[in-house]
Amino acid sequence: MARFWTWVSVAVAGALSLSLAGCSSTGGKRAEDAREAAAAQGRAAVNTPRWTFAMVTHAGDGDTFWDIVQNGAKQAAVKDNVRFLYSHDDEAQQQAQLVDAAVDKEVDGLIVTLAKPDAMKAALARAREAGIPVITVNSGSAASEEFGALAHIGQDETIAGEAVGEELNERGRKKALCVLHEQGNVGHEQRCDGIGKTFDGTLVRLHVNGTSMPDVQSAIEARLQSDTDVDAVVTLGAPYADTAVKAREGAGSDAEIDTFDLNAKVAAGLKDGSLGFAVDQQPYLQGYEAVDLLWLYRYNADVLGGGRPVLTGPQIITEDDAAALEAYTKRGTR
């Protein structure tokens, strides 16, 4: 089974208001079955007002990780009778402007990533002044509480990095390349920092232009050719793992390719042995719980986390786990 790192763990439970149809236990069971059937058919399982929640992320165009986050958010929105809006921009100032636009629309709740927190501070202050509850997700856990968010949902990036360092040690690796594909992303820096804390070998950082896969491939390939001591390459996003595999082949290297995040290609790579392991932060769960927690707050003033992140990872995924998760990755939920 996959190993789930639980230095800090928070149990997340769904809450549904139940109404009995009649006085008998049979009537109650029928009512419950009807609610479940309605949810399965894409209808709300609650009778709360149709609130509007907006999610604004730092995603770049074509990043499939965020498709999985959206899938989770949309599923929760259906269940919770929520109108879900999504927008994104990988430029921090533009992302902040999208948050401002959501505030101007007077949305009922806001979900935001803080990959570059300094650029988002003023926009979130506006949301707070407007009385809009905010959940941060995926990145920026250190700034979440300071910026007034109700909770942060995601993985602690330093802890995730530490998990990778330990895994590299177990695999006997001696020199690892940490490939950073987005300049200024504090979460990516924290991942590499975490690896360095626990990895007994040598860690080298390689900054690449993540907007161009050919550039990423050539940069990794050149580094592997010039430094034959590198026996592990760690990419910080699932789409870059396959590119690193191609770079390894081009360089004639035997380095193991490992990655943060999971998708269908990564699951297939784990299964066929072209990848060593992946670190899953469960993006579907991040999107789902963000919407669900906003709904719980609007409905019942519920808050989870107690000022600490609600962790969805890290979970180390290996060849042993790939077959079981492959079907979920293909449908876009892992």
HELIX and SHEET records of a PDB file:
HELIX    1   1 SER A   25  ALA A   40  1                                  16    
HELIX    2   2 PHE A   65  LYS A   79  1                                  15    
HELIX    3   3 ALA A   92  ASP A  104  1                                  13    
HELIX    4   4 PRO A  117  GLU A  129  1                                  13    
HELIX    5   5 SER A  141  SER A  144  1                                   4    
HELIX    6   6 GLU A  157  GLU A  170  1                                  14    
HELIX    7   7 VAL A  186  THR A  198  1                                  13    
HELIX    8   8 MET A  213  SER A  226  1                                  14    
HELIX    9   9 ALA A  238  ALA A  251  1                                  14    
HELIX   10  10 ALA A  264  ASP A  272  1                                   9    
HELIX   11  11 PRO A  283  ASN A  300  1                                  18    
HELIX   12  12 GLU A  319  LYS A  330  1                                  12    
SHEET    1   A 7 ARG A   3  PHE A   4  0                                        
SHEET    2   A 7 GLN A 315  ILE A 317 -1                                        
SHEET    3   A 7 ALA A 278  ASP A 280 -1                                        
SHEET    4   A 7 GLU A 256  PHE A 260  1                                        
SHEET    5   A 7 ALA A 232  THR A 235  1                                        
SHEET    6   A 7 LYS A 175  LEU A 180  1                                        
SHEET    7   A 7 THR A 202  HIS A 207  1                                        
SHEET    1   B 6 ARG A  83  HIS A  88  0                                        
SHEET    2   B 6 THR A  52  THR A  57  1                                        
SHEET    3   B 6 GLY A 109  VAL A 112  1                                        
SHEET    4   B 6 VAL A 134  VAL A 137  1                                        
SHEET    5   B 6 ALA A 151  GLN A 155  1                                        
SHEET    6   B 6 VAL A 310  GLY A 313  1                                        
END                                                                             
